[in-house]
Amino acid sequence: MEETEIGEVGVDKLHEQAHEKAKEERHRAPWLQWLALSTALFAVLAAIASLKSGQLANESLLRMNEATLKQAQASDSWSYYQAKGIKQVTRESESDILSASRAPLDVITKARAEAERYKSEQEDIQKEARRLEQEQKELADQSRRDLERHHRFAYAVTVLQVAIGLSAIAALIERRSIWFIALVGGIAGVGLLLYSIF
């Protein structure tokens, strides 16, 4: 009979402990639910920041490639400009030699006309080369700005991932203080994300 009473007392005690544990769980559940919600939000924002970071990295590379192409085209234009300049100087020298040697006027005039034509062509080529250099500079500047924005988004991703990791640790060891640290990190990550967007 005593064994039954002790068993019943043990069961009652276990029931009481289970009831108290359930009460504790109810009190603890709200912050754990908020932890889960904040972690999910940080994960979504980290994914968005990661996509934007990748997009900006690709755009930066594309613009830098275009800038390199424009620089090559500008170099080609400057080479062409120099070639026209050499032809101009050659024709001017030829007209001077022809004048000094008292060649027929139509031959001298023809050499001077060719020199003028080369000079005129050279001016057009110079304008084109400068336009290409300006486009190259603008593309390189845009590429640099895209890369800077890419880095800001990447920092936002990193900070949000740290917040997610801290939230996971807080959930595993059931420590609110670590979750609060995760919230601060997550808010900092959201701030970086907003700064990067705007």
Secondary structure as UniProt FT lines:
FT   HELIX           2..100
FT   TURN            101..102
FT   HELIX           105..173
FT   HELIX           176..197
//
